[in-house]
């Protein structure tokens, strides 16, 4: 007992030590056995993979088919780009006064100096022709569907020297773009016979703008002021409107001036560093901005946006602002047109953002004139009635016109289609041509045989296949050639003379 007493006194620590050692003793062989099984499984799997024969990838044909489909899709994509360019190229027409031999042969190609002088001399005629595409209101006859003086049409101003090729291209391109916009507005007014029934009643400002881009010597564009401050300003403006955001559903809208919809396009596009917006080399298309202010029927605004978007040149609408056009001019600090029956101006025309002197706007803030002069009193009253009313609104729209860059056609596709067409056409011609000489050659041999009896007889005896075929027919035929043989012997001395 004395020997067991120390063990009994320390039995707790002894048992604790055994408890700590026993798990280690059990864990070590278990881990070793697990590693052995793991290695065995890995070797079995590796052996199974090695037993698989190394053959080509079974999906190689599928990947090749996908690559071919991708190539076809890429060719179709390139072909569609080319078709879009071709469609747009057909709209790039030049004035008839410039002969075809003087017109540029390619996009942005060189223009002869003679053609540049001719273009400059007749440029105003081209502007007038484009202006008439919108069906402008004539104050003399009362015809037309939109009040839009020709003086509001943006145009280039050429100097005394002949314009350069680049200036001609830029001026003509702007005319193409303006013509597309004018046609869209005319389509929007197609259901109107007089100006008071039109969707677009009056246009007070229109211009084409550019933006930033990778231009040489272009300064980095700074803050255009279109940040959070403008957003809060827009919220303040719309707080003046009705609950649905419609400026025509609130009585407080009367405090808005007709020009409150005006904004600087640079707020949307950025600083105008060049002619195009976000210009970069090698892109599919270039972007030219436009800015438009007009008086329209506010309920038909979506219809106008649809017509603008479906123009001849692709258009993207970027920003639209609208306000009531029937605000009384007395609220704007000007004269009340209703008190002056002889007043023929438009009290709601916005003051121009630029070139105001050229547009001949009258003094008095927003109570500018329409620019119509020389009309009859009845037609002037008609023009005033067309631009006033509770259903009208002043709208400012800016958007982007896309101009496709030239695209080369898919030559590989065209060559593969034309090559097999040409080869079968050549082979039948050769097959048809070969029997023709064979048929004519024996005919030529027979013709001299009829003309010359004695000398060509030897020549005819060489291909005597028909003679051999005639011999076995009858004996009478054998007798007949004997007589001419005696005749030939009798005739033989004749050439001796």
Beta strands, then each sheet from edge to edge (+ up, - down):
strand 1: 200-209
strand 2: 285-297
strand 3: 315-324
strand 4: 392-404
sheet 1: 1+ 2- 4+ 3-
end
